[in-house]
Structure formats: C-alpha cells, structure tokens
Amino acid sequence: MSIEPIATPSQPWAAGPYSPAVRAGDWIICSGQVGIDPASGNIVMGGIEPQARQALANMTAVLADAGATWADVAKVTLFVGTGSPQYMEEVNAVYTEVVGDHHPARSTIGVAWLPLGAVFEVEVWAYRPA
C-alpha cells in the first residue's frame, strides 16, 4: 500500500516536518489540528471553547480538501491541555455541534503540553475508498 500526502490548501502550513493529511489505501489520516486562525496564523484567544471550535473547523477544512466529511470519520482523538475535567462539557458541546449525530470512536487524552501553546488538538482517521 502506498502512502501519499494529500494537498491541503485550507491548511497550507505545518508546525513541523509532516503532512496535514495522507491517504493510505482507503484511509485518510489527518494530523492534529490546533485552534489556529488561518487568516492570522495565530492561536485564537479565549480558552478551550474557541480553540476547540477553531481546531474542529480546521479539521473540517482538511477533511474537505481530502474529499471527505465528518460522516467518513471512524476515529477521533482529542488532546486537552488544560488538565481539568470541567472543560469536557465545553469540548463536548462544540464537538456535538460539528460532528452532529455521527458518533465515531473517540479517545480524549489530557496532556501537559500542546504545540504553539494550544489547549486543544484534534486528529482523525476517515475511511473513504479511493
């Protein structure tokens, strides 16, 4: 099986030496997205809710660049850098707005550090036959 980077004009930059998305057979694997405003290139301010909203919007755009939607997503991993379970209510509210009735498998991991000072990151695996 070949692994090929996917062009992601909605996410033209990466914070390191990686692709925002790759195709591996019938799978689209998307690297983590944080709450960076694509217009300014800066992390959105205001805490977990606006960062989660922006990160999920960024992931929606990367999925679209790959020809996929949230309905194709089989696995989601959320990284929450606040260390406080109270923020899960905010995260889940925003997540439900974006993902809707589709409920892919999901893991949520509390972390001590995220790139660029973010407090939220999302990565996904989508199944989309070529």
C-alpha positions as CSV (number, residue, x, y, z in Angstrom):
1,M,0.0,0.0,0.0
2,S,1.3,3.4,-0.9
3,I,1.1,6.4,1.5
4,E,0.6,9.7,-0.3
5,P,0.4,13.2,1.1
6,I,-2.8,15.0,0.3
7,A,-2.8,18.6,-0.9
8,T,-4.5,20.7,1.8
9,P,-4.8,24.3,0.5
10,S,-7.1,25.0,3.5
11,Q,-4.1,24.1,5.8
12,P,-1.0,25.1,3.8
13,W,1.4,25.1,6.7
14,A,2.5,22.6,9.3
15,A,4.3,23.3,12.6
16,G,6.9,20.6,11.8
17,P,8.1,18.1,9.1
18,Y,4.8,16.3,8.5
19,S,1.8,16.3,6.2
20,P,-1.6,17.7,7.4
21,A,-3.2,14.6,5.7
22,V,-2.2,11.5,4.0
23,R,-4.0,8.7,2.1
24,A,-3.1,5.2,3.0
25,G,-5.2,2.9,0.8
26,D,-8.9,3.7,1.7
27,W,-7.9,5.6,4.8
28,I,-7.4,9.4,5.1
29,I,-5.3,10.0,8.2
30,C,-5.3,13.6,9.4
31,S,-2.6,15.1,11.6
32,G,-3.6,17.0,14.7
33,Q,-5.2,20.4,14.2
34,V,-5.0,23.1,16.9
35,G,-7.0,26.3,17.1
36,I,-5.0,28.5,14.7
37,D,-6.9,31.1,12.9
38,P,-5.9,30.6,9.3
39,A,-6.3,34.3,8.5
40,S,-3.9,35.5,11.1
41,G,-1.7,32.4,11.7
42,N,-2.2,32.8,15.5
43,I,-3.8,30.7,18.1
44,V,-7.3,32.0,18.9
45,M,-7.7,33.6,22.3
46,G,-10.3,32.9,24.9
47,G,-9.6,29.4,26.2
48,I,-10.8,25.9,25.4
49,E,-14.1,26.7,23.7
50,P,-12.9,29.0,21.0
51,Q,-9.8,26.9,20.4
52,A,-11.9,23.7,20.1
53,R,-14.2,25.4,17.7
54,Q,-11.4,26.6,15.5
55,A,-9.5,23.3,15.6
56,L,-12.6,21.4,14.6
57,A,-13.2,24.0,11.8
58,N,-9.6,23.5,10.7
59,M,-10.1,19.7,10.6
60,T,-13.4,20.1,8.7
61,A,-11.5,22.1,6.1
62,V,-8.7,19.4,5.9
63,L,-11.3,16.7,5.5
64,A,-12.9,18.7,2.7
65,D,-9.5,19.1,1.0
66,A,-9.2,15.3,1.1
67,G,-12.7,14.8,-0.3
68,A,-14.2,13.6,3.0
69,T,-16.6,14.8,5.7
70,W,-17.1,14.1,9.3
71,A,-19.5,11.3,8.2
72,D,-16.5,9.4,6.9
73,V,-14.6,9.7,10.2
74,A,-14.1,6.4,12.0
75,K,-11.8,7.5,14.9
76,V,-11.2,10.8,16.6
77,T,-8.5,11.6,19.2
78,L,-8.9,14.8,21.3
79,F,-6.0,16.2,23.3
80,V,-7.0,18.6,26.0
81,G,-4.1,20.5,27.6
82,T,-6.0,22.2,30.4
83,G,-5.7,19.3,32.8
84,S,-9.2,19.9,34.1
85,P,-12.2,17.6,33.5
86,Q,-14.6,20.6,33.8
87,Y,-13.6,21.7,30.3
88,M,-15.1,18.5,28.8
89,E,-18.6,20.0,28.9
90,E,-17.4,22.8,26.7
91,V,-15.5,20.5,24.4
92,N,-18.4,18.1,24.1
93,A,-20.8,20.9,23.2
94,V,-18.6,22.2,20.4
95,Y,-17.8,18.7,19.2
96,T,-21.5,17.8,19.0
97,E,-22.2,21.0,17.0
98,V,-19.6,20.0,14.5
99,V,-19.9,16.2,14.3
100,G,-23.7,16.1,14.7
101,D,-25.4,12.7,15.0
102,H,-22.4,10.8,13.6
103,H,-20.6,9.3,16.6
104,P,-17.2,7.9,15.6
105,A,-15.0,6.1,18.1
106,R,-13.2,8.7,20.2
107,S,-10.4,8.9,22.8
108,T,-9.8,12.0,24.9
109,I,-6.4,12.5,26.4
110,G,-5.3,15.1,29.0
111,V,-1.9,16.4,28.2
112,A,0.6,18.7,29.8
113,W,1.7,20.4,26.6
114,L,0.5,21.1,23.0
115,P,2.2,22.8,20.1
116,L,2.1,26.6,19.9
117,G,0.7,26.9,23.4
118,A,-2.6,25.4,22.3
119,V,-5.0,23.9,24.9
120,F,-6.9,21.7,22.4
121,E,-5.9,19.4,19.5
122,V,-7.9,17.0,17.3
123,E,-6.7,14.3,15.0
124,V,-8.9,11.9,12.9
125,W,-8.9,8.8,10.7
126,A,-11.5,8.8,8.0
127,Y,-12.5,5.8,5.8
128,R,-13.0,7.0,2.2
129,P,-12.4,4.4,-0.6
130,A,-10.5,6.0,-3.4
